[in-house]
């Protein structure tokens, strides 16, 4: 470093990501089967979903502190 201060030596990272890109990188997405009591289990927590999804496989997306449920494919029951 010599006679330079830390602020003079510091270089901005070229790996800095756009906030929108960073949010998509930090999303956790998993598929779960809706049980007969209209719930799913995700990381030791139970979540209620609409009863129309019973016995279907749905996608669960964790974005920050939000849990989002979606059905991407046509409704399929069980392991069809």
N, C-alpha and C positions, 0 to 999 in steps of 0.2 A: 504494500500500500504506500509505502514511503511517507511523504508529507501530506497526502490527500486525505480528506475526511471520508467517512463512510458514504455520505450522500453523493460525493463526487465519484466514488468507485461503483456505486450501485448502478446496475443496468436493468432496464425493463425486460421482463421475460418475453421472448418471441412466442411462447406457448400460451399466451393469454387468450382466453376464449370469450366469444360473444356471450352475454348473459342468456340469450335464447338457446344457443347451442349447449351451454353448460347445463341448463334445466333439462334438456332432452337427454343429456349424458347421465344425469343423476336419477332418472326414472327407473323404477323397478317394475317389471311386468311379468306376471305369472298367470298360469291357467289353473282354475279350480273347478271342482264339481260341486254343484249346489245340492245340499243334503235334503232329506225329506222334511226337515223342520225349517226349510227355507233359509239356511245359513251356510256360510263357508268358513273354513278355518284358514287363517293366514298368520304365520309366525306366532303361534300359540294364542291368537285372538280369534274370537268368533264375530262374524259380521252378518247382519240380516240383509237379504236381498229380496226383491219382489217374488211372491209365490209362483208367478208364471214361469220362473226359471228352475223350479224344482227338477232335479235329476238331469239338468243340462250342464255343460261345461262352459264357463264364462271366463273372460279375461279380467284380471284384477291389476290395476295400475296404481302404484304408490308414487305420488308426486308431492314431495315435501311432507306435510302432515295430512294430506288428503288421500283418501282411498276411493278410486273410481272403478266402477264395474261396467263392463261392456260385453256385448255379444257380437263378435265380428262376423261369424259364419252364420248361415241359416240355422234355425233352431234344430239342434240334434239332441236327441234324448240319450243319456247314458254314454256307452262306449260304441255307438254305431259307427 
